[in-house]
C-alpha cells in the first residue's frame, strides 16, 4: 500500500501537476510578437529551479545515507557478511 | 540476482528520464516559439567586420555603429561577416547570433521599450574586439 502511495505521489508530481498547469496556462501562449527576453529568461529560471531541486534531493539523500549507515549510529547493525566474519 | 527489492531503483531511473525529457521538451518548445519569425518583420542586414557593425535598412539606408528602430515593430536581422567570426549581441533584448563569413544567420525581436541600448560583439575577433560596440536607439512610432 505504501509503495503504491509513494509511486502515485511521484507520478502526480511528475506528470499530473505539469499537465494541469499546462492546460490552465494554455490561454497564455504568446502571440506572434512574443518577447524573447521573457521566454528565454523564464526558461532559464525554470531549468535552474529543477537543477537546484535535484541538487538538494541528491545531496540530502547522500547526507542521510552517510549519517544513517555510519558505524557509530545506535541503530547500525552488522551486515550478514560481517556477522559471518567474511568481511 | 540479488534478493533485495529493486523498485526504488526503477523509480529513480524513471524520475531521471522524465526530468531529462521535460528539460528537452521545454527547451525545444521555447526555441520553436522564439524562432518563429512574424511575416511582417522588417529585414535589417547586419554586417560585422573588424571592428564595427554596419546596418542596412530595406530602403537602402545604411548606418554604422548605430541602429535606429521603432518601438513595437518586429525586426528580423540577417547577420553576416566580412572577415572573421563575430557575434551580434543586444544584451537588453537577449539577441545573440554569430556573424559568420559566407553565411547569413537570422534572429528576430520586437523592441518593447524606448531608449538607448548597447550593441556589442560577443566573439573574440581580434585586437579591438573589446571596442566593437554600437548603440541601438529605440524610438516611439511616429
Backbone of each chain as ProteinMPNN parsed JSONL, in Angstrom:
{"seq_chain_A": "XXXXXXXXXXXXXXXXXXXXXXXXXXXXXXXXXXXXXXXXXXXXXXXXXXXXXXXXXXXXXXXXXXXXXXXXXXXXXXXXXXXXXXX", "coords_chain_A": {"N_chain_A": [[0.829, -1.209, 0.0], [1.904, 1.198, 0.87], [3.896, 1.444, -1.006], [2.478, 1.817, -3.356], [1.258, 4.211, -2.764], [3.491, 5.913, -2.536], [4.537, 5.728, -5.119], [2.39, 6.774, -6.574], [2.422, 9.383, -5.616], [4.851, 10.344, -6.659], [4.382, 10.069, -9.411], [2.237, 11.8, -9.663], [3.413, 14.275, -9.057], [5.264, 14.41, -11.11], [3.876, 14.154, -13.579], [1.031, 14.698, -13.55], [0.616, 17.21, -12.231], [2.25, 19.055, -13.854], [0.812, 18.703, -16.261], [-1.769, 19.66, -15.672], [-1.087, 22.282, -15.077], [-0.116, 23.066, -17.547], [-2.417, 22.887, -19.126], [-4.05, 24.783, -17.865], [-2.569, 27.038, -18.383], [-2.826, 27.353, -21.035], [-4.122, 29.415, -22.412], [-2.306, 31.414, -22.187], [-0.41, 31.279, -24.087], [2.129, 32.752, -25.96], [1.562, 35.338, -28.372], [2.049, 36.299, -31.805], [3.968, 38.306, -31.597], [5.974, 37.629, -29.539], [7.874, 38.153, -26.529], [11.167, 37.783, -26.558], [12.96, 38.067, -24.503], [11.476, 37.521, -22.178], [10.621, 34.87, -22.656], [13.064, 33.45, -22.865], [14.447, 34.043, -20.47], [12.572, 33.084, -18.618], [12.581, 30.358, -19.214], [15.184, 29.8, -18.473], [15.04, 30.295, -15.665], [13.172, 28.35, -14.897], [14.547, 25.973, -15.523], [16.745, 26.274, -13.859], [15.499, 26.13, -11.379], [14.659, 23.451, -11.375], [17.199, 22.267, -11.514], [18.378, 23.054, -9.061], [16.607, 21.895, -7.239], [16.976, 19.165, -7.78], [19.664, 18.999, -7.099], [19.467, 19.534, -4.332], [17.92, 17.351, -3.465], [19.513, 15.126, -4.172], [21.943, 15.673, -2.76], [20.884, 15.802, -0.186], [19.938, 13.184, 0.141], [22.368, 11.798, 0.082], [23.622, 12.834, 2.375], [21.875, 11.942, 4.356], [22.208, 9.199, 3.983], [24.908, 8.799, 4.681], [24.882, 9.592, 7.38], [22.959, 7.861, 8.478], [23.928, 5.254, 8.025], [26.387, 5.153, 9.239], [29.021, 3.699, 11.213], [28.902, 4.321, 13.92], [26.283, 4.839, 14.469], [23.538, 4.37, 16.641], [21.505, 2.748, 15.74], [22.723, 1.107, 13.952], [23.462, -2.033, 12.467], [25.357, -5.071, 12.088], [26.264, -6.194, 8.791], [25.189, -9.104, 6.912], [27.453, -10.338, 6.007], [29.439, -9.334, 7.656], [28.557, -10.394, 10.03], [28.938, -13.087, 9.567], [31.605, -13.119, 9.577], [32.965, -12.82, 7.237], [33.891, -10.545, 6.218]], "CA_chain_A": [[0.0, 0.0, 0.0], [2.79, 2.368, 0.959], [4.609, 1.552, -2.286], [1.551, 2.396, -4.343], [1.074, 5.614, -2.398], [4.724, 6.621, -2.899], [4.621, 5.789, -6.577], [1.395, 7.723, -7.104], [2.884, 10.744, -5.302], [5.894, 10.706, -7.631], [3.756, 10.234, -10.736], [1.427, 13.029, -9.628], [4.3, 15.435, -9.138], [5.966, 14.458, -12.393], [3.061, 14.219, -14.804], [-0.309, 15.282, -13.429], [0.71, 18.646, -11.927], [2.63, 19.811, -15.053], [-0.247, 18.668, -17.284], [-2.812, 20.602, -15.247], [-0.527, 23.621, -15.228], [-0.026, 23.334, -18.981], [-3.774, 23.116, -19.626], [-4.526, 26.072, -17.331], [-1.797, 28.135, -18.967], [-2.936, 27.284, -22.492], [-4.511, 30.732, -22.937], [-1.198, 32.36, -22.063], [0.548, 31.046, -25.181], [2.432, 34.054, -26.535], [1.109, 35.534, -29.745], [3.085, 36.396, -32.815], [5.043, 39.173, -31.132], [6.382, 37.281, -28.184], [9.048, 38.851, -26.034], [12.156, 36.725, -26.386], [13.575, 38.219, -23.18], [10.631, 36.822, -21.213], [10.652, 33.428, -22.929], [14.376, 32.855, -22.607], [14.76, 34.114, -19.034], [11.672, 32.173, -17.897], [13.119, 29.002, -19.394], [16.38, 29.716, -17.636], [14.665, 30.174, -14.246], [12.532, 27.04, -14.69], [15.568, 24.928, -15.526], [17.557, 26.448, -12.656], [14.714, 25.606, -10.257], [14.777, 21.989, -11.433], [18.578, 21.889, -11.206], [18.63, 23.21, -7.625], [15.81, 20.893, -6.517], [17.679, 17.887, -7.928], [20.874, 19.101, -6.274], [19.091, 19.419, -2.919], [17.463, 15.985, -3.199], [20.658, 14.204, -4.254], [22.868, 15.884, -1.64], [20.157, 15.423, 1.029], [19.949, 11.714, 0.229], [23.725, 11.366, 0.434], [23.872, 13.192, 3.78], [21.092, 10.999, 5.167], [22.832, 7.876, 3.837], [26.16, 8.778, 5.446], [24.57, 9.645, 8.817], [22.18, 6.69, 8.906], [24.674, 3.996, 7.946], [27.717, 5.216, 9.864], [29.191, 2.613, 12.192], [28.591, 4.757, 15.283], [24.842, 5.053, 14.659], [22.988, 3.371, 17.567], [20.638, 1.796, 15.011], [23.509, 0.318, 12.993], [23.671, -3.45, 12.794], [26.32, -5.616, 11.12], [25.704, -6.86, 7.61], [25.277, -10.569, 7.062], [28.84, -10.732, 5.75], [30.189, -9.04, 8.871], [28.124, -11.354, 11.051], [29.554, -14.383, 9.254], [33.056, -12.961, 9.653], [33.548, -12.906, 5.9], [34.429, -9.244, 5.801]], "C_chain_A": [[0.867, 1.265, 0.0], [3.525, 2.593, -0.362], [3.736, 2.251, -3.32], [1.359, 3.882, -4.057], [2.295, 6.443, -2.829], [4.834, 6.817, -4.396], [3.61, 6.785, -7.14], [1.775, 9.165, -6.787], [3.893, 11.214, -6.352], [5.272, 10.964, -9.003], [2.923, 11.508, -10.78], [2.307, 14.25, -9.815], [4.895, 15.552, -10.538], [5.07, 14.732, -13.587], [1.749, 14.997, -14.618], [-0.232, 16.791, -13.194], [1.153, 19.457, -13.156], [1.55, 19.825, -16.128], [-1.349, 19.658, -16.941], [-2.333, 22.037, -15.462], [-0.496, 24.031, -16.697], [-1.399, 23.669, -19.541], [-4.291, 24.474, -19.15], [-3.825, 27.245, -18.001], [-1.956, 28.202, -20.479], [-3.285, 28.64, -23.107], [-3.38, 31.737, -22.917], [-0.154, 32.18, -23.152], [0.848, 32.381, -25.856], [1.978, 34.146, -27.986], [2.28, 35.675, -30.677], [4.281, 37.216, -32.315], [5.449, 38.804, -29.72], [7.657, 38.039, -27.821], [10.121, 37.809, -25.735], [12.871, 36.825, -25.039], [12.829, 37.382, -22.153], [10.74, 35.314, -21.397], [11.969, 32.8, -22.478], [14.713, 32.893, -21.114], [13.841, 33.207, -18.224], [12.148, 30.735, -18.01], [14.321, 28.792, -18.483], [15.997, 29.513, -16.166], [13.993, 28.84, -13.956], [13.588, 25.945, -14.593], [16.468, 25.044, -14.296], [16.819, 25.916, -11.429], [14.831, 24.086, -10.208], [16.181, 21.558, -11.006], [18.846, 21.975, -9.702], [17.83, 22.206, -6.803], [16.503, 19.538, -6.589], [18.94, 17.887, -7.062], [20.551, 18.901, -4.804], [18.688, 17.988, -2.582], [18.647, 15.012, -3.183], [21.592, 14.411, -3.061], [22.197, 15.527, -0.319], [20.16, 13.921, 1.229], [21.326, 11.203, 0.664], [24.032, 11.646, 1.901], [23.138, 12.217, 4.702], [21.763, 9.614, 5.17], [24.077, 7.755, 4.718], [25.863, 8.76, 6.948], [23.9, 8.365, 9.297], [23.042, 5.431, 8.972], [26.092, 4.1, 8.466], [27.793, 4.144, 10.952], [28.726, 3.03, 13.573], [27.105, 5.024, 15.513], [24.285, 3.968, 15.585], [22.108, 2.339, 16.859], [21.428, 0.87, 14.083], [23.585, -1.138, 13.438], [24.58, -4.049, 11.725], [25.626, -6.254, 9.932], [25.845, -8.367, 7.776], [26.695, -11.072, 6.81], [29.692, -10.505, 6.993], [29.842, -10.039, 9.968], [28.817, -12.706, 10.852], [31.079, -14.316, 9.312], [33.734, -13.028, 8.309], [34.204, -11.596, 5.473], [34.682, -8.351, 7.002]], "O_chain_A": [[0.625, 2.23, -0.725], [3.753, 3.725, -0.791], [4.18, 3.138, -4.048], [1.303, 4.704, -4.972], [2.157, 7.521, -3.406], [5.17, 7.896, -4.885], [3.919, 7.545, -8.058], [1.495, 10.07, -7.572], [3.802, 12.33, -6.864], [5.594, 11.948, -9.669], [2.898, 12.211, -11.79], [2.006, 15.14, -10.611], [5.015, 16.649, -11.084], [5.454, 15.458, -14.504], [1.406, 15.85, -15.436], [-0.919, 17.564, -13.862], [0.507, 20.453, -13.483], [1.378, 20.823, -16.828], [-1.813, 20.406, -17.802], [-3.071, 22.888, -15.959], [-0.802, 25.17, -17.052], [-1.548, 24.605, -20.326], [-4.891, 25.224, -19.92], [-4.409, 28.316, -18.167], [-1.302, 29.011, -21.138], [-2.805, 28.978, -24.189], [-3.468, 32.79, -23.548], [0.875, 32.855, -23.142], [-0.075, 33.074, -26.282], [2.008, 33.164, -28.726], [3.384, 35.222, -30.374], [5.437, 36.877, -32.567], [5.278, 39.602, -28.799], [8.405, 38.496, -28.685], [10.002, 37.044, -24.778], [13.33, 35.822, -24.492], [13.426, 36.644, -21.37], [10.925, 34.571, -20.433], [11.99, 31.768, -21.806], [15.2, 31.91, -20.555], [14.281, 32.616, -17.238], [12.125, 29.983, -17.036], [14.458, 27.764, -17.82], [16.566, 28.654, -15.494], [14.209, 28.254, -12.896], [13.538, 25.097, -13.702], [16.907, 24.031, -13.75], [17.432, 25.323, -10.541], [15.068, 23.502, -9.15], [16.342, 20.61, -10.238], [19.466, 21.079, -9.129], [18.314, 21.716, -5.783], [16.609, 18.838, -5.582], [19.242, 16.906, -6.382], [21.266, 18.188, -4.1], [19.069, 17.466, -1.534], [18.761, 14.178, -2.285], [21.995, 13.442, -2.418], [22.855, 15.005, 0.581], [20.358, 13.434, 2.342], [21.436, 10.303, 1.497], [24.623, 10.816, 2.591], [23.693, 11.732, 5.688], [21.87, 8.957, 6.206], [24.276, 6.754, 5.407], [26.494, 8.021, 7.703], [24.215, 7.845, 10.367], [22.89, 4.628, 9.893], [26.922, 3.239, 8.175], [26.783, 3.74, 11.528], [28.212, 2.205, 14.328], [26.704, 5.393, 16.617], [24.521, 2.781, 15.357], [21.98, 1.202, 17.314], [20.86, -0.05, 13.496], [23.748, -1.437, 14.621], [24.579, -3.591, 10.582], [24.526, -6.791, 10.059], [26.54, -8.842, 8.675], [27.092, -12.111, 7.337], [30.537, -11.325, 7.352], [30.705, -10.474, 10.73], [29.223, -13.37, 11.806], [31.761, -15.323, 9.122], [34.94, -13.263, 8.229], [34.963, -11.545, 4.505], [35.134, -7.217, 6.844]]}, "seq_chain_B": "XXXXXXXXXXXXXXXXXXXXXXXXXXXXXXXXXXXXXXXXXXXXXXXXXXXXXXXXXXXXXXXXXXXXXXXXXXXXXXXXXXXXXXXXXXXXXXXXXXXXXXXXXXXXXXXXXXXXXXXXXXXXXXXXXXXXXXXXXXXXXX", "coords_chain_B": {"N_chain_B": [[20.665, -13.272, -9.259], [20.29, -10.376, -7.116], [18.8, -10.435, -3.828], [17.296, -8.307, -3.004], [14.741, -5.733, -3.041], [14.066, -4.041, -6.094], [12.581, -1.867, -6.817], [12.836, 0.87, -5.932], [15.056, 1.641, -7.383], [14.171, 1.536, -10.004], [12.23, 3.494, -9.903], [13.872, 5.681, -9.442], [15.356, 5.707, -11.85], [13.256, 6.203, -13.585], [12.422, 8.763, -12.725], [14.692, 10.314, -13.323], [14.875, 9.981, -16.126], [12.39, 11.07, -16.868], [12.714, 13.727, -16.034], [14.82, 14.552, -17.684], [13.613, 14.317, -20.176], [11.635, 16.23, -19.861], [13.169, 18.605, -19.57], [14.375, 18.688, -22.111], [12.073, 18.883, -23.729], [10.89, 21.295, -22.898], [12.897, 23.134, -23.576], [13.034, 22.74, -26.314], [10.498, 23.592, -27.051], [10.493, 26.327, -26.329], [12.524, 27.229, -27.997], [11.309, 26.765, -30.443], [9.173, 28.598, -30.325], [10.58, 31.019, -30.156], [12.005, 31.06, -32.51], [10.155, 31.488, -34.478], [9.518, 33.58, -36.963], [7.728, 36.605, -37.36], [5.525, 37.328, -40.094], [5.442, 39.961, -41.004], [7.826, 41.118, -40.363], [10.447, 43.513, -40.436], [13.284, 43.525, -42.487], [16.608, 43.747, -41.479], [19.812, 44.181, -42.592], [22.7, 42.989, -41.216], [26.083, 43.571, -40.875], [29.149, 42.416, -39.819], [32.451, 43.521, -39.223], [35.984, 43.787, -38.77], [36.512, 46.615, -36.957], [33.676, 46.973, -36.447], [30.084, 47.511, -36.708], [27.766, 47.3, -39.399], [24.647, 48.452, -40.531], [21.893, 47.781, -42.613], [18.988, 49.14, -43.865], [15.683, 48.233, -45.217], [15.095, 50.156, -47.211], [17.532, 50.786, -48.2], [19.039, 52.535, -46.727], [21.932, 53.105, -44.832], [23.585, 52.443, -41.745], [26.226, 53.062, -39.501], [27.613, 51.639, -36.73], [25.516, 52.534, -35.212], [22.026, 51.999, -34.645], [18.793, 52.641, -35.612], [15.603, 52.009, -34.545], [12.031, 51.27, -34.468], [9.7, 51.387, -31.814], [7.817, 48.526, -30.783], [7.642, 47.266, -33.232], [8.221, 44.459, -35.352], [11.448, 43.118, -36.063], [13.711, 41.584, -38.267], [16.869, 40.323, -38.202], [19.407, 39.896, -40.546], [22.308, 38.377, -40.475], [25.738, 38.693, -41.104], [29.285, 38.321, -41.866], [32.297, 40.068, -42.814], [34.911, 39.347, -42.55], [36.237, 37.84, -40.132], [34.883, 35.545, -37.658], [32.266, 37.008, -35.896], [30.043, 38.043, -33.24], [26.783, 38.995, -32.966], [25.243, 40.992, -30.636], [22.659, 42.078, -28.528], [22.355, 42.78, -25.443], [20.25, 43.658, -23.706], [17.93, 42.872, -24.954], [18.177, 40.198, -25.225], [19.259, 39.279, -27.62], [21.243, 37.389, -29.65], [23.53, 36.303, -31.919], [25.687, 34.52, -34.072], [27.999, 36.03, -36.362], [28.979, 35.003, -39.345], [31.444, 34.608, -41.851], [30.389, 34.376, -45.26], [27.945, 33.268, -44.735], [24.511, 33.547, -43.818], [22.966, 34.346, -40.923], [19.985, 34.333, -38.969], [17.942, 36.281, -36.75], [15.262, 37.393, -34.717], [13.374, 40.1, -33.238], [11.279, 42.15, -31.112], [11.413, 45.453, -30.274], [10.507, 46.597, -27.143], [10.717, 48.676, -25.396], [11.428, 52.142, -25.294], [14.521, 53.925, -25.86], [18.12, 53.91, -25.3], [20.295, 51.309, -26.151], [22.985, 49.099, -25.559], [24.974, 47.634, -28.169], [26.994, 44.882, -28.928], [30.026, 43.061, -29.741], [30.265, 39.608, -29.346], [32.049, 37.623, -29.714], [35.355, 36.785, -29.574], [37.36, 38.679, -31.672], [39.734, 39.724, -32.466], [42.233, 42.354, -32.075], [40.841, 44.807, -31.389], [38.476, 43.935, -30.451], [37.193, 44.314, -27.969], [36.188, 46.822, -28.209], [34.317, 46.817, -30.179], [31.622, 47.997, -30.596], [28.202, 49.187, -30.551], [25.227, 51.239, -30.795], [21.869, 50.83, -30.002], [19.055, 52.566, -30.88], [15.911, 52.971, -29.76], [12.941, 54.173, -30.885], [9.856, 55.981, -30.409], [6.955, 55.063, -32.284], [6.172, 57.128, -34.953]], "CA_chain_B": [[20.23, -11.896, -8.989], [20.264, -10.048, -5.691], [17.498, -10.727, -3.227], [16.596, -7.123, -2.498], [13.754, -5.115, -3.937], [14.708, -3.061, -6.999], [11.648, -0.842, -7.309], [13.321, 2.254, -5.792], [15.99, 1.951, -8.465], [13.393, 1.815, -11.215], [11.62, 4.822, -9.704], [14.958, 6.648, -9.633], [15.619, 5.795, -13.301], [12.079, 6.854, -14.179], [12.443, 10.199, -12.402], [15.784, 10.936, -14.084], [14.497, 10.006, -17.547], [11.286, 12.026, -17.018], [13.244, 15.094, -15.922], [15.595, 14.857, -18.896], [12.638, 14.518, -21.26], [10.983, 17.528, -19.609], [14.143, 19.664, -19.885], [14.496, 18.725, -23.571], [10.822, 19.332, -24.332], [10.729, 22.723, -22.588], [13.865, 23.898, -24.362], [12.624, 22.648, -27.717], [9.302, 24.408, -27.243], [10.865, 27.753, -26.282], [13.281, 27.507, -29.228], [10.316, 26.804, -31.528], [8.448, 29.87, -30.214], [11.477, 32.147, -30.384], [12.479, 31.018, -33.898], [9.079, 31.749, -35.42], [9.604, 34.994, -37.366], [6.461, 37.14, -37.876], [5.58, 37.567, -41.544], [5.608, 41.384, -41.321], [9.069, 41.633, -39.774], [11.289, 44.28, -41.349], [14.61, 42.887, -42.534], [17.778, 44.612, -41.33], [21.029, 43.406, -42.888], [23.747, 43.344, -40.262], [27.386, 43.064, -41.305], [30.223, 42.656, -38.87], [33.813, 43.451, -39.728], [36.909, 44.311, -37.762], [35.851, 46.232, -35.731], [32.442, 47.764, -36.343], [28.861, 46.925, -37.26], [27.036, 48.091, -40.394], [23.245, 48.04, -40.609], [21.246, 48.265, -43.834], [17.522, 49.066, -43.792], [15.095, 47.781, -46.505], [15.133, 51.22, -48.229], [18.916, 51.01, -48.619], [19.753, 53.393, -45.782], [22.926, 52.377, -44.041], [24.048, 53.076, -40.514], [27.439, 52.416, -38.984], [27.805, 51.777, -35.276], [24.266, 52.799, -34.519], [20.865, 51.427, -35.317], [17.551, 53.293, -35.165], [14.426, 51.17, -34.768], [10.804, 51.796, -33.879], [9.143, 50.57, -30.736], [6.638, 47.709, -31.063], [7.659, 46.754, -34.6], [9.134, 43.309, -35.406], [12.607, 43.243, -36.949], [14.482, 40.352, -38.472], [18.254, 40.632, -38.554], [20.158, 38.931, -41.366], [23.633, 38.704, -39.95], [26.888, 38.05, -41.745], [30.562, 38.96, -41.546], [33.161, 40.245, -43.994], [36.276, 38.847, -42.335], [36.329, 36.717, -39.197], [33.608, 35.307, -36.969], [31.855, 37.924, -34.827], [28.752, 37.635, -32.713], [25.948, 40.185, -32.804], [24.58, 40.849, -29.341], [21.98, 43.189, -27.836], [22.076, 42.089, -24.177], [18.965, 44.024, -23.079], [16.824, 42.176, -25.624], [18.582, 38.795, -25.357], [19.513, 38.963, -29.038], [22.627, 36.924, -29.757], [23.673, 35.418, -33.071], [27.015, 34.607, -34.675], [28.16, 36.592, -37.709], [29.967, 34.099, -39.937], [31.687, 34.952, -43.26], [29.811, 33.469, -46.253], [26.728, 32.642, -44.217], [23.58, 34.523, -43.242], [22.206, 33.846, -39.775], [18.877, 35.251, -38.686], [17.344, 36.345, -35.419], [14.261, 38.467, -34.77], [12.887, 40.581, -31.947], [10.44, 43.35, -31.119], [11.795, 46.339, -29.174], [9.293, 46.962, -26.379], [10.965, 49.886, -24.599], [12.236, 53.154, -25.978], [15.77, 54.242, -25.161], [19.392, 53.531, -25.933], [20.75, 50.015, -25.644], [24.279, 48.747, -26.168], [25.188, 46.511, -29.088], [28.4, 44.537, -28.773], [30.487, 41.811, -30.331], [30.374, 38.62, -28.265], [33.001, 36.579, -30.089], [36.651, 37.444, -29.691], [37.594, 38.804, -33.112], [40.981, 40.434, -32.736], [42.77, 43.338, -31.133], [39.905, 45.836, -30.903], [37.19, 43.273, -30.161], [36.549, 44.901, -26.783], [35.551, 48.106, -28.527], [33.427, 46.65, -31.334], [30.315, 48.256, -29.983], [27.274, 50.065, -31.265], [24.099, 51.64, -29.944], [20.523, 50.675, -30.551], [18.121, 53.619, -30.455], [14.514, 52.589, -29.993], [12.145, 55.401, -30.855], [8.407, 55.81, -30.473], [6.431, 55.112, -33.645], [5.657, 58.486, -35.207]], "C_chain_B": [[20.191, -11.636, -7.49], [18.856, -10.254, -5.139], [16.735, -9.505, -2.783], [15.638, -6.559, -3.544], [14.425, -4.069, -4.819], [13.762, -1.932, -7.396], [12.115, 0.589, -7.071], [14.286, 2.639, -6.907], [15.249, 2.276, -9.764], [12.691, 3.162, -11.111], [12.672, 5.9, -9.969], [15.245, 6.841, -11.13], [14.473, 6.527, -13.997], [12.09, 8.358, -13.951], [13.507, 10.906, -13.236], [15.4, 11.063, -15.558], [13.391, 11.04, -17.768], [11.795, 13.458, -16.955], [14.036, 15.48, -17.167], [14.666, 15.125, -20.079], [11.976, 15.886, -21.096], [11.91, 18.689, -19.978], [14.262, 19.825, -21.402], [13.253, 19.31, -24.222], [10.605, 20.834, -24.099], [11.643, 23.569, -23.467], [13.471, 23.907, -25.833], [11.442, 23.58, -27.977], [9.637, 25.9, -27.256], [11.644, 28.12, -27.548], [12.325, 27.644, -30.416], [9.567, 28.142, -31.511], [9.33, 31.042, -30.626], [11.936, 32.216, -31.849], [11.409, 31.407, -34.919], [9.022, 33.247, -35.772], [8.238, 35.479, -37.864], [6.606, 37.517, -39.356], [5.867, 39.029, -41.882], [6.904, 41.973, -40.747], [9.899, 42.365, -40.83], [12.707, 43.715, -41.307], [15.714, 43.943, -42.423], [19.0, 43.746, -41.618], [22.152, 43.892, -41.975], [25.058, 42.734, -40.743], [28.432, 43.422, -40.254], [31.559, 42.617, -39.581], [34.717, 44.117, -38.708], [36.991, 45.835, -37.895], [34.651, 47.124, -35.547], [31.283, 47.024, -37.004], [28.244, 47.868, -38.275], [25.613, 47.545, -40.479], [22.627, 48.613, -41.872], [19.737, 48.048, -43.728], [16.96, 48.642, -45.159], [15.136, 48.856, -47.59], [16.559, 51.55, -48.667], [19.716, 51.906, -47.691], [20.732, 52.565, -44.963], [23.304, 53.166, -42.793], [25.293, 52.327, -40.062], [27.536, 52.696, -37.487], [26.563, 52.168, -34.511], [23.086, 52.324, -35.349], [19.614, 52.068, -34.734], [16.366, 52.413, -35.541], [13.22, 51.783, -34.079], [10.22, 50.81, -32.873], [7.916, 49.771, -31.224], [6.585, 47.1, -32.456], [8.617, 45.554, -34.671], [10.261, 43.516, -36.432], [13.309, 41.895, -37.05], [15.887, 40.756, -38.916], [18.821, 39.512, -39.415], [21.636, 39.254, -41.162], [24.728, 37.948, -40.697], [28.161, 38.806, -41.368], [31.41, 39.071, -42.799], [34.541, 39.63, -43.796], [36.317, 37.619, -41.433], [34.962, 36.529, -38.516], [33.417, 36.343, -35.862], [30.571, 37.348, -34.232], [27.951, 38.883, -32.35], [25.105, 40.036, -31.539], [23.946, 42.16, -28.871], [21.549, 42.613, -26.486], [20.69, 42.403, -23.607], [17.771, 43.318, -23.709], [17.127, 40.697, -25.852], [18.67, 38.386, -26.834], [20.977, 38.578, -29.143], [22.715, 35.951, -30.925], [25.057, 35.617, -33.685], [26.957, 35.257, -36.06], [29.319, 35.822, -38.355], [30.18, 34.481, -41.402], [31.066, 33.908, -44.197], [28.522, 32.806, -45.808], [25.82, 33.729, -43.644], [22.792, 33.853, -42.124], [21.1, 34.844, -39.451], [18.448, 35.167, -37.224], [16.34, 37.499, -35.465], [13.877, 38.889, -33.362], [11.976, 41.78, -32.158], [10.915, 44.245, -29.984], [10.544, 46.836, -28.444], [9.475, 48.236, -25.567], [11.768, 50.873, -25.437], [13.506, 53.406, -25.167], [16.985, 53.831, -25.959], [19.888, 52.235, -25.301], [22.065, 49.646, -26.321], [24.196, 47.544, -27.111], [26.658, 46.153, -28.945], [28.728, 43.245, -29.492], [30.756, 40.839, -29.19], [31.325, 37.479, -28.6], [34.341, 37.262, -30.29], [37.089, 37.458, -31.158], [38.851, 39.611, -33.419], [41.235, 41.542, -31.732], [41.72, 44.284, -30.543], [38.524, 45.229, -30.618], [36.443, 43.952, -29.028], [35.803, 46.173, -27.129], [34.675, 48.013, -29.774], [31.991, 46.768, -30.825], [29.458, 49.098, -30.91], [26.177, 50.467, -30.307], [22.796, 51.426, -30.691], [19.648, 51.785, -29.985], [16.706, 53.149, -30.786], [13.649, 53.84, -29.812], [10.671, 55.07, -30.916], [7.948, 55.896, -31.926], [5.782, 56.478, -33.865], [4.164, 58.419, -35.595]], "O_chain_B": [[20.074, -12.567, -6.692], [17.868, -10.248, -5.874], [15.638, -9.63, -2.238], [15.715, -6.861, -4.735], [15.259, -3.297, -4.345], [14.119, -1.112, -8.241], [11.84, 1.459, -7.897], [14.341, 3.795, -7.328], [15.643, 3.166, -10.518], [12.568, 3.885, -12.099], [12.399, 6.9, -10.632], [15.361, 7.967, -11.615], [14.691, 7.358, -14.879], [11.804, 9.135, -14.862], [13.254, 11.974, -13.793], [15.577, 12.12, -16.164], [13.437, 11.8, -18.735], [11.36, 14.308, -17.731], [13.932, 16.609, -17.648], [14.898, 16.035, -20.875], [11.78, 16.61, -22.072], [11.482, 19.645, -20.625], [14.252, 20.942, -21.92], [13.345, 20.122, -25.143], [10.185, 21.551, -25.007], [11.226, 24.582, -24.028], [13.559, 24.931, -26.51], [11.393, 24.269, -28.996], [9.128, 26.648, -28.091], [11.447, 29.199, -28.107], [12.497, 28.508, -31.276], [9.353, 28.748, -32.561], [8.895, 31.941, -31.346], [12.219, 33.297, -32.365], [11.719, 31.629, -36.089], [8.542, 34.065, -34.987], [7.641, 34.823, -38.718], [7.665, 37.96, -39.801], [6.464, 39.32, -42.92], [7.05, 43.192, -40.661], [10.036, 41.902, -41.962], [13.257, 43.459, -40.235], [15.74, 44.91, -43.185], [19.206, 42.713, -40.98], [22.5, 45.073, -41.975], [25.138, 41.53, -40.99], [28.573, 44.58, -39.86], [31.779, 41.771, -40.448], [34.265, 44.913, -37.885], [37.517, 46.307, -38.903], [34.598, 47.933, -34.62], [31.471, 46.06, -37.746], [28.195, 49.08, -38.061], [25.401, 46.333, -40.498], [22.809, 49.792, -42.177], [19.269, 46.927, -43.528], [17.68, 48.684, -46.157], [15.204, 48.523, -48.773], [16.768, 52.495, -49.428], [20.931, 52.029, -47.84], [20.41, 51.483, -44.474], [23.335, 54.397, -42.799], [25.396, 51.111, -40.223], [27.54, 53.847, -37.051], [26.558, 52.136, -33.28], [23.144, 52.257, -36.577], [19.398, 52.046, -33.522], [16.154, 52.111, -36.715], [13.34, 52.673, -33.237], [10.245, 49.593, -33.059], [7.091, 50.283, -31.98], [5.586, 46.48, -32.822], [9.712, 45.616, -34.113], [10.032, 44.027, -37.528], [13.475, 41.176, -36.065], [16.047, 41.462, -39.911], [18.731, 38.335, -39.066], [22.133, 40.281, -41.624], [24.651, 36.735, -40.893], [28.117, 39.801, -40.645], [31.269, 38.279, -43.731], [35.266, 39.414, -44.767], [36.419, 36.492, -41.916], [34.017, 37.272, -38.78], [34.285, 36.531, -35.009], [30.082, 36.305, -34.665], [28.379, 39.709, -31.544], [24.349, 39.074, -31.393], [24.598, 43.204, -28.822], [20.478, 42.013, -26.394], [20.025, 41.512, -23.08], [16.724, 43.178, -23.078], [16.411, 40.023, -26.592], [18.224, 37.31, -27.233], [21.856, 39.355, -28.767], [22.061, 34.908, -30.928], [25.537, 36.744, -33.803], [26.008, 35.064, -36.819], [30.477, 35.97, -37.965], [29.206, 34.663, -42.133], [31.195, 32.706, -43.966], [28.057, 31.867, -46.454], [26.294, 34.704, -43.06], [22.041, 32.907, -42.361], [21.263, 36.05, -39.639], [18.575, 34.134, -36.567], [16.554, 38.477, -36.182], [14.037, 38.127, -32.409], [11.915, 42.348, -33.248], [10.832, 43.842, -28.824], [9.645, 47.418, -29.05], [8.496, 48.817, -25.098], [12.667, 50.49, -26.186], [13.563, 53.142, -23.966], [16.894, 53.457, -27.129], [19.9, 52.087, -24.079], [22.233, 49.86, -27.522], [23.458, 46.587, -26.879], [27.495, 47.051, -28.85], [27.85, 42.445, -29.811], [31.389, 41.192, -28.194], [31.404, 36.491, -27.87], [34.457, 38.202, -31.077], [37.181, 36.415, -31.804], [39.002, 40.123, -34.527], [40.567, 41.658, -30.705], [41.712, 44.532, -29.337], [37.527, 45.948, -30.554], [35.23, 44.149, -29.096], [34.879, 46.563, -26.415], [34.33, 49.038, -30.361], [31.272, 45.783, -30.657], [29.928, 49.64, -31.91], [26.192, 50.082, -29.139], [22.654, 51.796, -31.857], [19.515, 51.929, -28.769], [16.359, 52.957, -31.952], [13.629, 54.466, -28.752], [10.278, 54.013, -31.411], [8.473, 56.69, -32.706], [4.955, 56.925, -33.069], [3.545, 59.452, -35.848]]}, "name": "protein", "num_of_chains": 2, "seq": "XXXXXXXXXXXXXXXXXXXXXXXXXXXXXXXXXXXXXXXXXXXXXXXXXXXXXXXXXXXXXXXXXXXXXXXXXXXXXXXXXXXXXXXXXXXXXXXXXXXXXXXXXXXXXXXXXXXXXXXXXXXXXXXXXXXXXXXXXXXXXXXXXXXXXXXXXXXXXXXXXXXXXXXXXXXXXXXXXXXXXXXXXXXXXXXXXXXXXXXXXXXXXXXXXXXXXXXXXXXXXXXXXXXXX"}
